Amino acid sequence: MTILHDKQVQALKLFEKLSVAATGEPVPADQIDERLRNITTLGPNEFFSCFYPDHLEQAKRVYEVFCHAANFDDFVSLAKQARSFMNSTLFAFSAEVALLHREDCRGVIVPPVQEVFADRFIPADSLIKAFTLATTTQPGDESDIIVDVKDTGNILDPEYKLAYFREDIGVNAHHWHWHVVYPSTYDPAFFGKVKDRKGELFYYMHQQMCARYDCERLSNGLNRMIPFHNFNEPLGGYAAHLTHVASGRHYAQRPDGLAMHDVREVDVQDMERWTERIMEAIDLRRVISPTGEYIPLDEEHGADILGALIESSYESKNRGYYGSLHNWGHVMMAYIHDPDGRFRETPGVMTDTATSLRDPIFYRYHRFIDNVFQEYKKTLPVYSKDNLDFPQVTITDVKVKAKIPNVVHTFIREDELELSHCLHFAKPGSVRARYHHLDHESFSYIISAQNNSNADKQATVRIFLAPTYDELGNDISLDEQRRLYIEMDKFYHTLRPGKNTIVRSSTDSSVTLSSVHTFKELLRGEDLVEGQTEFCSCGWPQHLLVPKGNEKGMQFDLFVMLTDASVDRVQSGDGTPLCADALSYCGVLDQKYPDKRAMGYPFDRKITADTHEEFLTGNMNISHVTVRFQD
């Protein structure tokens, strides 16, 4: 066994059966390492939230202790002790942050959160059935147990049509891991590094989630979502049917018709006041610091500053004045049924980054947040032809190579999730949950381009996809459509003089995870490379790269653009980048975001052109692609 493999095995042991790790006798205070004493007050069985400031501060203290450990053995020793008495989710979050940021953990892969906390992904009735089968098997029977995951809703709720997307295991795992890679409490002063464009990435990743959700809504014959816009409006209901194994309690449901109320730390008026102050800052194109200085919201840094302000993170220029609109919104919605805690109720799924995407209100609230960013984008000049063109480079044709040219088929695939790393079962062997998710056939882009110069040109290839028609079958205006464009891929390519053919597989997308490493694979040491890793578990799931479409075949506009890579490219760091698997949504760990252009370019700003022909330059192409769902 190599040193790296040994480290990987030790790291995985920290996450085994974590939901029940702190259920035994508490560790005597005099036996706790002094570095871990009195740094957390959250009980081992309580609900931890990556949005609740007090919980985040406690987790920050823990992961900073882990990061300060003298060496890997010291870190593991501290972590083993911490897991025996700390809140399991707080511990997992802190340990993963440390694993990703410690130099001596380079190459160690964080385990899939869906196996660590299977109770956040698999409904309670399926877990109960698994326990029942495990306890009623005959002694000596070591055959695998497989339970089917049942639907959590029915056709009485129109939102049920989107359950396959909202409750997708890969999507929710991505959200958890994104907030591990980019914790809002990340302190550049402690780590000695600034996470490049972290605030802008917060904006862009969530904007893309909203765009993808609306694409799925249109695929299912639903209207695009109505953005949240009023802190006093009654909200739709949601029930996740998930249990929190560490406490033995369910994530609370939200009945129809409840509105947000004051919680103990923050009033609804605070939320309204923060919104007004942020909007005023956008109108004035500047934010005010605690010392009264003005910081401009310019083209280069404005989105990044706003992202830190709205989330808010440690990079917020003035948290006291602009508050924490995003995080407190999650908390208020999670406790909407018991805002002052008088009934000691558990929170809803909006409290947890591993579960919040299941709730329809997540997308409506994030569309509200995105609308704030769009107000800032309106203050920026419209991209001119010079901002868009790539002189001497033209795209002559774009095709999608699939079983049927320019037609991509989607379908439902069966998969399984191992439960035995999360829960204790009364029998040895594998216990798995069988579930279904959307998937699509593999395909390739074939891009024909002309380089009319006499020298090689380095190009950035940008690929986006958006619905052609709205809910009523009408063409979507380009300025509306730009907010529905989902990024499919982005990569570099060398254009030789003359004709060029660029072929790119959908499986190589810069948006998606290349693969999900299971506990079993990691224990065997698969895909471990000493000193480096391109896997941070952060990335959109490959199986949801393409929207569902419909049975008749739904028409999408495939947009391809070539830009000058000598202008786009960012020189950063040496050697192989870390966590560069899904760089479009997750960036590159410890390096600059690998594209100088604004995230979402060229669709991040208002488009005044009335038609595609008016907007397009020679280095762009729009072609029609059909996405057909096969039941």
N, C-alpha and C positions, 0 to 999 in steps of 0.2 A: 504494500500500500504506500503510495507517495505521500509526501507531507501535505500536499493540497487535499488529497482524498481524505486523509485523517482529519484535517480541519473541517472538511465538509461534513463528515460523519458526526464530529463533535457538535457542530452548529445545528445539525438536524435534530439531535437529541434534545436540544433546548426547546424545540417546538412540539415534541411528541406529547400527546395527551394533555395539551396545555390547558384545555378548558377545565380539567379536574386536578391540575397540578397543585393548587393552593387549598385543597379541601381537607387536608390532614391537620395535624396539630401545628399551631403557629410556632415559628422559630423564636426561641427566647431572645429577648432584646440584647442581652449581653453576648450572644453568639453571632449577631449580625455584624458583618463588616462595617466599620465606622463610616465608610464612604456611602453606604446604603441606608444609614439610619436617618429616619425622619425626613426622607425626601419625597415620600408619597403619603397621602392621607386617604386615597380612594380605596375602598374596601375590595377584597379579592373577588367578591361576587356582584359588584355593581357594574352598571353599563358605562364603559369608557367611550368618550366621544372625541374625535379629532377636530371638532368644531367648538367645543366648550373651552373657553380660555383657561380655566383653572386646571382642567385635565391636561391640556396641552403643556402648560407650564410644568406640571408634575412629570410628564413624559420627557420634556426637555431636560430636566435635572437628571433623570435616569439615563438617557442616551448620552449625555455629556460625561457622566461618570463612566459609562461603558467605553466611550471613545478615549477617555483619559487613562484607561487601564494600561499598565506598563508594557504588556505584551499580550499575545493571543491567549496564552494559558491563564494569565491574570483576568482577562476579559471573560473567558469561559467560566472561571471560578466564581467571579462576581455574578455572572448571569445565572448560573446554576442556583446560587443562593437566592437571587432576586425572584426567580420563577417560583420558588417554594412558598413565598408569602405575598407577592405582589398581585395586583389585578392582572389577569391573564392577557387581556387585550392591550392594556397599557404596556405590559412587559413585551409582548410580541412586536408592537409598534416600535418601541425603543430599541429592542435587540436588532430589528431589521435595519433601522436607521444606522446603528453602529456597524453592522455587517457591511453596509454599502459604503461607509465613509472611512473605515479603518484601513490604513495602508496594508497591514498584515492580513487583511481579509480579502485582498484582491484575488479573484478567481473563485471565491466561495459564493455559491448561488443561494439566494434566499428561497425557501421552500414556497410552494404555491399556497396562498392563503386559503384557497377553497378546500385544501386537505387539512390545514391547521385548524380552521374554524368551519368545519363542514356544516355546523348548525346555522351559520349565517347564509347558507346557500341552498340547503335542502329543507323543505317544509317539515314541521314537527311530526306530522302523522307518518311520514316515511321513516323518520328516525325511530319512532316508537315501534313501527313494524319490524325494523331491523333488530332492535333490542329483543323484541318478542321471539323472533325466529332464532336469534342467537341463544336465548335461554331455554328454548324448547327442543333443541337438537339433541340427538342421542349422544351419550358419552362416546368419545373417540371419533365422532363424525367431524372431519376437518374440511369437508367440501365448502366451496365458496357460497356465500349468501348474497343474493342480489335482490334488491327491492326496487320497485318502480316508483318514480316520483309522479304524484298525482297533480292535476291542475289546481291552482289556488283560487280560481274564479270561474265564472260562467258567462254565458252570452247575455245575461240580464244587464251586465255592465259593458258598455261600448269599449271601455279601455282594456277589457279582457283580450281584445284582438291584438293588442301590443304586448301581451305578457311574455311572449317568446323573446322579445327584445329587452324589455325592462328587467326581466328576471333572469336574463342570460348569465350564466356563471362566469364566463370569460369577461364580459363587460364590467360586472361588479368587482371582479378581481383586479382588473386594470385600474379601476378608480381607487381601490385600496392602495395598490402599489404606487400609483402616481403620487399620492399624498405621503408615501414613505420616502420616495425620491425627492419630493419637494415639500417637506414639512413647513407649515406656516411659521413655526418657531425656529427655523434654521437661522442661526446667528453667524453672519460672516466673520465677526470679530473673534468668535470662538474657534471656528474651523479654519480661519485664515484664507478663505476662498469665498468669492461671490458667485452665487449660482446665476449664470448669465441669463438675462431676460426672463427671470422666473415669473415676474408679474405678468408679462405679456403672454407667457406660455399658459399661465392660469386662465387668462382670457380666451386664448385660442383653443385650448383643449376642450373647454366647456362649450364654447361656441360650436365646435364641430359635433359635440354630443347632441346639441339641440338641432343642428342641421340634419344629422342622421336620424334623429327621432321623427322629425317632420317628413323626411323621405319615407320612413316606415309607415307613418300615418297615411300619407297619400297612397302608398302601396296597398293599404287595407281599406281604401274607400272612405277614410275619415278626413275631416277638415284639418288643416294645420292647427297647431295648438294656439290657444288664446293666452298671451303672456300674462303672468301675474302682474298686477299694476296697482292694487289697492290693499293696504295692510288691514283694512277692516272688512274685506269681502269674505263671504262664506266660501269654504273650500270643499272640493269633492272628497269623498271618502276613499280609504284604502286599507286593506287588511293583508298583511304579508304571510301570515300563518307560519312564522318563524319562531323558534324558541332560542333562548339564551341559556345554553347548557350550564354555564358557570353559576348562574343564579337559580336555574330551574323555572324561570318565568318567560312569558312570551313578550316579543316586541308588541307594543300596544297598537291596536287598530285605531283608525281615525274615522268616526262616523261622518256621513254627509252633513254639510251645513255649518261646521265649526269655523270660527274666525280666530285670527291670532290675537292673543292677549298679552298683557305685561307679564314677564317672568320676574323672578326675584331681583335679578341684576340689571335688567334692561327693560325699558318701556317701549310700547309701540311708537310713542311720540319720538323716542330716540331714533328709531329706525327711519321715521319720516324726516327727522331733522338731518340725519346723516345723508340721506338721499338728496335733500335740498342742497346741502353744503357741497356734495360731490358735483351735482349738476351746476352749481354756481362756479365751482372751480373749472369745469369744462367750458362754460360760457366765457369766463375770463381768461381761459387757457393758461391757468397757473394755479398751483396749490400753495397754501400758506404753511410755513413751518412753525413749530412751537415757539420759536424766537421772533416770529413776525416777518421772516424773510419770504420772498416769493420765489417759487421754483417753477419754471416754465414747463408746460405740457407741450413739448415740441414734437416734431415728426419722428425723431430718432428714439426718444425716451418716454414719450407721453403714455403710450399703452402700458409700458412696464411700470411706470409710476402709478398709474391708475389701478393696475392689477394688484399691486402691493397694498394700495389704499383700500380697495373694495373688499379684498379677501378677509380680514387684513392680516398681513404678515409682519415679521420683524423689520422688513424693509419699508414699512409704511412711513411716509414722511411726517405724519402727524396723527397718530392713532387716537389721541385724546380728543381731537377736533372732528375727525372724519369717521371715527368709530370702526366697527367691524360688521359692515352690512351683510356680507355673505355668510360669515360664520354664525352670527346671531340669528340670521334668517333660518338656518338649519335647526338651531336649537329651539327657537320659538315654534316651528312647525312640528318638531319632534315631541314637544310637550303641550301641544295645542289642547289636548284633552284634560290636562291637569297642570296649568301654567304656574301656579304658585306652590305646587307640591303638597297640597292639603290632603290628597288621597294616597300619597306615596305610590303613585302609579309608575310603571316603567315607561320609558320613552318609545316613540315610534321609530321606524327604520331611518328616518331622516337624520338621526343622531350619529350614524355609523357610516364611514366611507365604504365599507364592504356591503352595505345593504341599501343605501339611500337611492341608488339608481332604480330600484324596484318601484318606487313611488311616483305616480304621474306628476305630482306637484314639484318634484325635483326639476323636471324639464321646464315647466311653466315659470318656476322661480329663476332658473338660470337664463331663460329667455328675457326675463325682466332685467337681470344683471347684464346680459349681452346688449340690451337696448340702451343701457347707460353707456357702455363702451361705444356703441354706434353713434351716440350723440357726440362723443369726442371725435370719432372718425369723420363726422360731417364737417368738423372745423378744419380738416386738412384739405389741401387742394386736390382736385380730381387728377388722376394720372393722365399726363399728356401722352401723345404718341411717342415722344422721345423717351418717356419713362417706361414705355411698354415694348418698344421696337428692339430688335436685335439686327443691326445692319448686316446686309449681305447673307442673311440666313432666312430661309422660308420653309414652311411645312407644306408639302404638296399633297399628302394623303395620310389618313389615319384609319386603321382597321383593327378590329378585335378578332383574334383568331381563337375560335372555340369549336365545339362540335358543329354548330351552325354559325357561319361568319356573322359577326356583329349581333349575336344573340347569346346572352349569358343565362344559363338555367340555374335557378335556386331550388332548394328542396330541404326537407327536414331529415336530419341525421340523428342516429342514436349514439349515445356515449355513456360512459360510466365514471363515477367519482368514488375513489377509495375513502371509506369512513373510518377505518381502524386506526389511523394516525391521530384522529381527533378524539375518539371516544373509546372507552373500555367496553369490550364485549365479553360475554361469558364463554366464548369459545375462541380457540386459535384460528388463524386463517384469515382470508380476505372477506370483508363485508363491504359491498359496493351499492351505490345508488345508481339506477339506470334512468337517464333523462334524455330529452330530445332538444336539439337546437337547430337553428337555421344554418345552412351551409350553401355553397355554390360550387359549380364546376371550375376547375382551373382553366385559365385562359391567358392569352398573351396580347400585348399591344404591339402592333407593327406600324411604326411611324416612318414615313418617307420624308426626308428633308434634303434641302439643297443648300450647300455652302458655296456661295458665288465668289468667294475670295480665293487667293492662291496659297493660303496657309491653313493649317489646322486651326480649328476654333473649339474651345472648351465650352460646352453647353450644359446648363441645368435644365433638365426635363421635368416639367410640372404637369401633373395629370389630376383633373378634377371631374366629378360627376354630379349632375343635378337633374331633377325631374323637368321634363319639357312643358308639361301642362299642370294647371292647378286643379282644385277640387271639382270644378265645373267643366273641365275639359278645355279651358281657354289657355292660350299661350301665357306664360308667366313673364312679366316684364323683366328686363335684364337686371335692373336695380333690385327687384324683389328676389330674383333667382340667385343673385350673388350670395345671399345669405343661406341658400339651400345647397350651394356647391360643397360637396364633401371631398376632402383631399384623398386621393387614391394612391399616389406615389410621388416621389421626388428623388432624382438621382442625377449623377454627372455622366456625360457622354462626350467623347471626342468626335467632332465632325471633320472628316477629311474633305479636301477640296472636291467639289462636284456632288454627285448623288450619294446619299447615305440612307441606309435602312437600319433603324433602331428597333431591336426586338427585346421586349421586357416581359418577364413572367409575372403574373399576379402574385405568386408566392414570394416574390422578392420585395414586396411593398415596404416602403419606409414608414408606413403607418402601423403595421401589424407586428405582433410577436412571431418570430420564425417557428417557435415551438414552445410548449409548456412542459417543463421538466417535473416529473412526479417525484414524490419521496423515494419510491422504489428505484427510479433511474439514478437519482442523486446518491443514494446509498451505495449503488454499484460504481459510482464515480464516472458516470457517462458525461462526455462533453466538457470535462474540466480541463482548463489550460492554465498552467502555472503563471501567476502574476497578472492575468488579465481575464476579463469576461465581457462578453457583449450582451449579457443577460441580466437585467434587473427586474424581471417579471412585469415590467411596465410596458404596455403596448396594447393597441386595439386587437381583439381576437381576430385571427385570420378568417374564421368562418363567418364573421359579420362584416367583412370588407365591402360586400355588395348588398345593397338594400334588397328586400324580399321581392319587389315587383308584384305582378299578379298573374293569374292563370291565362288571361288573354294576351299578356305581353305588355309591359309598361315601357313607354318610351322615355329615355334619358338622353340628355346632352352630354357627350364626352368632350371635355375641353382639354386640349394639349397645348402647351406653350414651351418654347425654347428661349431661355435667357442667357446672357453672357456670364459664364461661370467665373471669369476673371474679375467680374464686378461682384458676383454673389458670394464667392467662396471666402470662408473665414479661416485664416491660419491660426491654429490653436493647438498647443501641446505637442508632445512627441509620441511616436509609437501608435499602437492600436488604441482607438478610443474605447473607453469603458461605457457600458450600457448604451451602445449605439444601435441596438437592434431595431427600435421603433422611434427613430430620431424626430420624426415630424411632430408627434404629440408629446414625446418624453425628453427631447433634447439629448445631450451627451453629458454623462456624469463628469464633473470637474473640468469641463471644457466649454468653450463658447458655443452657442447655438450655431449649427453649421450652415447658416444662410443669412446673409446680411439684410436681405429684403424683409419687409414687414411680414409677419406670420399671416398666412391666408392670401398673400399677394397673388394675383392682381384683384382679388375680390374683397379685400378688406376695406376699400373706400367706396364712396358713392360713385355710381356710374350714371352719367347724364346721357349717354348714347341711347337712342330709342330702339335700335336694332343691333343684332349681332354683327352685321356687315359694317355698321358704323363704328363699332367698338374694335373689331379685329384688326390686327396688324399682320404682316406677312409671316411672322414667326409664331402665329397662333393658328389653331384649327378647331372647329366644332363639328363633330359628326354625331349621328344618331345611333344609339345602341338600345336594343330591346332587352329587358330583364323579365324572364318568364318563370313563374313559380310552378313547380310540378308537385302536386300533392301526393 
